[in-house]
Amino acid sequence: ALSASDYVRPEVVETGEGEGALVEIEDGRHPLLDAAAADSARPVVPNAARLGSRGVSALVVSGPNMGGKTVYIKQCALLCLMAHLGCFVPARSFRCSVLDGIYVRMGAQDALPAGLSTFQVELGEASQILAAATCRSLVILDELGRGTSTADGLAIAMATLKHLLAWPQGGQQAEQGLPCPLVFFVTHYHEVLAEVGRANGEKVRCVFMDHLVDPAEGSRVTYLYKAREGTCGSSFGFSVALKAGLPLKIVERAKQLSSTQGEGEATRPE
């Protein structure tokens, strides 16, 4: 069972004018998974996150399907919310500034009575976030750009990330001399990871959910659920297809069709 020692008192601080937001989590755990795993033999894998102020503004998260990306970013958002509610949080240590908002674009749903597709709902929510977020906000964007062609989705995802970070073209935040919002940006678009690698600087860092791949059988993946610095060049969709019971013949044919795509393996910094 959980004990008081498993939770810590969060430190919520005021940052200086123009300094923007700050989130520092050491060995944080998702509170719901933590409670569910309290009496099991499989404890929740803890993860860290460090964003702001005037340092790294965004974490671009990649990794295998089912690797824990969404749990990781939900965990960070939930711990921030718990801290602002005055709750103890499941972590070794937790420190954040006072946030003016936690904005989340996640999941997929349509709005048929309003005549809106899932893609339009997704972009509508993203648009509201871009209009509302400030330098003291936490923004969560999970796989932005799904539901349309790969080229269009990739372009929208890339442009949105660049806008949030006020990359070279600048933007309202940059013109005012203010830092960017804190951003967790989950993507399966490997081109976004390549662009981040080229234009990284001090503002963006890539992390991926660690895993092991059976060298004799590339579709067999062991999930470690640990966020590591670096990128993951493959989403390992075939592994999920097999777990979901898709006929082996179809999976093997899909592998043949994708053999020219050139997906790579996870890369870690030196």
Secondary structure, DSSP 8 states (H G I E B T S, - for coil): ---GGGSB--EEE---TT---EEEEEEE--HHHHHHTTTSSS----EEEEEESSS--EEEEE--TTSSHHHHHHHHHHHHHHHHHT--BSSSEEEEE--SEEEEE-S---BGGGTB-HHHHHHHHHHHHHHH--TTEEEEEESTTTTS-HHHHHHHHHHHHHHHHT-TT--HHHHTT----EEEEE---HHHHHHHHHS-TTTEEEEEEEEEE-TT-TT-EEEEEEEEESB-S---HHHHHHHTT--HHHHHHHHHHHTTS-----B---
